């Protein structure tokens, strides 16, 4: 039903060579007619009130209209949403959009309706009247864009409703969540692929601001996007100025945060890793008379909505939040993002800090780094680890006839609900259990009969162990970023994308320090003028100040040994086996045996 036929090609203005099928037609061989390009420009101006497309948007839009599944990796503020919203007006039927957060969905739906686009949403926040109206629009075909959560798409009743629709395009917004959340506390993300198959495998557009090569590979595999369908416009955003504030005690944090806030009286976000820290920071800032809001997952829907709306309207200047806030929220004038605690990875840090400066104007991204904060993320990871006993406990609760709900499984297995759901998802991937409806219409689980291709429980645990080791590696990478003396942007881009990257942004704290050091060296008077000036190469590089195996000392880290060195960075190994990079100015040579 969803194979793009000749009528659909004609509807969107495609020119396809004879005797070829659209699924096998490359972007180079399948083009858009001049009339269709003019139609794109008309919709851009008349519906969205925009004069021109941004870099990367036209390439993605043309691939979408050609029916080519695509993973678009575009930085925050690059206009990812337009890449499906505009084609949705030109494609027949409806466009299905899977969105991870209700707040994000609400924001997108309201803006689409403001542009006159018939959009509906399906999520747990809808009352009976709104749900009935959305279902009616879906049934009569008037809904052009249908926004749903992964959990709603995984619901069998809703999936059957969607099967009666003509879905021309499936969009997975914030697609990195498939990798980051799907294996842990949002297993419905892993059911998107099977659900799309049940809908006739429409072309897919996956959108994200961050997808390192391994994450991009997993997204593409789960959504059956070919390697040739990955469009990466790069992560570099020169208006963002990154810096790290080093702390040695937890009680220094609030004072340092106040210093940052006092330097900017414009809107900003303060991120914490825990709900408890968010509440403590919010209380402290409010006590100091700041206009501050609070947002985290344990607040009820009304409280979260009120906090978000106040921040978006400018009534609240500073939002203190966990990572539950901000994904896809289009507030252009956020001038700073401060991380009060260490995030889980560089991917998460780029996503969250990238909510600053969407208008293209300068914005600050500050990480308050206390090394002991690493233990918070390690605690989260330990709660996501599974054992053979966990799998056996859940398996023992699964019936073979009457489905059991996740709550029933949790109670009988004696574990938290989130962990029980994650184990069920793992067992489902291994084909040990399957979903089914209970008598009262809830989602339940049944024990599956043994089948070919069923992985052993040991293999499932090994795969989970590999994922946890990868999370640990990513945590170490964000610690290395914080402790590094190298350009912040260089480190971020080295993690986020392959290929060439700038040697220095010239604006981050490390680049600025190196420039000040260079300026002082140039300004310092010579001790003695040489009798004869020897010729020098035109572009001579400064020699490293240290040599490999030199014994050195770094403030707050102690003594170590030089493992590598350049003119602007020294890599030091310490007694505990850890290695970190520093600017030469922070490294002091020591003699063996010196006190």
JOFEN-V448791 format. One record per backbone hydrogen bond with DSSP energy under -0.5 kcal/mol. CO is the residue of the C=O (numbers start at 1). NH is the residue of the N-H. If there is no record, write none. Layout:
CO,NH
CO,NH
This chain:
3,5
5,9
6,10
7,11
8,12
9,13
9,14
10,13
13,33
14,16
15,31
17,20
21,24
21,25
22,25
24,26
26,30
29,31
31,15
33,37
34,38
35,39
36,40
37,41
38,42
39,43
40,44
41,45
42,46
43,47
43,48
44,50
45,49
54,57
54,58
56,60
57,61
58,62
59,63
60,64
61,65
62,66
63,68
64,67
67,69
70,72
70,206
71,73
71,231
72,74
72,208
73,233
75,78
79,83
80,83
81,84
81,85
82,86
84,88
85,89
86,89
87,90
87,91
94,96
94,168
94,169
95,146
96,98
96,171
97,99
97,148
98,173
101,105
102,106
103,107
104,108
105,109
106,110
107,111
108,112
109,113
110,114
111,115
112,115
112,117
113,116
117,119
118,144
118,145
120,147
122,149
123,126
127,131
128,132
129,133
130,134
131,135
132,136
133,137
134,138
135,139
136,140
137,141
137,142
137,143
142,144
144,95
145,120
145,147
146,97
147,122
148,99
149,153
150,154
151,155
152,155
155,159
156,160
157,161
158,162
159,163
160,164
161,164
162,165
165,167
166,94
166,168
168,203
169,96
170,205
171,98
171,173
172,175
172,207
174,177
175,178
176,179
176,180
177,181
177,182
181,184
181,186
186,189
187,190
188,191
189,192
191,195
192,196
193,197
194,198
195,199
196,201
197,200
203,170
204,70
205,172
206,72
207,175
208,74
212,215
212,216
213,217
214,218
215,219
216,220
217,221
218,222
219,223
220,224
220,225
221,224
224,226
226,229
227,230
229,71
229,231
230,232
231,73
231,233
234,75
237,240
239,241
239,363
240,242
241,365
242,509
243,367
244,246
245,369
247,371
249,252
250,253
252,256
253,257
254,258
255,259
256,260
257,261
258,262
259,263
260,263
261,264
267,335
267,336
268,319
269,271
269,338
270,321
271,340
271,341
274,278
275,279
276,280
277,281
278,282
279,283
280,284
281,285
282,286
283,287
284,288
285,288
285,290
286,289
290,292
291,317
291,318
293,320
295,322
296,299
300,304
301,305
302,306
303,307
304,308
305,309
306,310
307,311
308,312
309,313
310,314
310,315
310,316
311,314
317,268
318,293
318,320
319,270
319,321
320,295
321,272
322,325
326,329
329,331
330,332
331,334
332,359
333,335
334,357
335,364
336,269
337,366
338,271
338,340
339,368
345,349
346,350
347,351
348,352
349,353
350,354
352,355
353,356
357,360
363,241
364,337
365,243
366,339
366,368
367,245
367,369
368,370
369,247
370,373
371,374
372,375
373,376
373,377
374,378
375,379
376,380
377,381
378,382
379,383
381,384
382,385
387,391
388,392
389,393
390,394
391,395
392,396
393,397
394,397
394,398
395,398
399,447
401,403
404,445
405,409
406,410
407,411
408,412
409,413
410,414
410,415
416,420
417,421
418,422
419,423
420,424
421,425
422,426
423,427
424,428
425,429
426,430
427,432
427,433
428,431
432,448
434,446
436,444
438,441
442,438
443,406
444,436
445,404
446,434
451,454
456,460
457,461
458,462
459,463
460,464
461,465
462,466
463,467
464,468
465,469
466,470
467,471
468,472
469,473
470,474
471,475
472,476
473,477
474,478
475,479
476,480
477,481
478,482
479,483
480,484
481,484
487,491
488,492
489,493
490,494
491,495
492,495
492,496
493,497
508,512
509,513
510,514
511,515
512,516
513,517
514,518
515,519
516,520
517,521
518,522
519,523
520,524
532,534
537,540
547,550
550,552
550,562
551,590
552,560
553,588
554,557
554,558
558,554
559,575
560,552
561,573
562,549
564,571
569,566
570,572
570,582
571,563
571,564
572,580
573,561
574,577
578,574
580,572
582,570
583,586
584,587
586,555
588,553
591,594
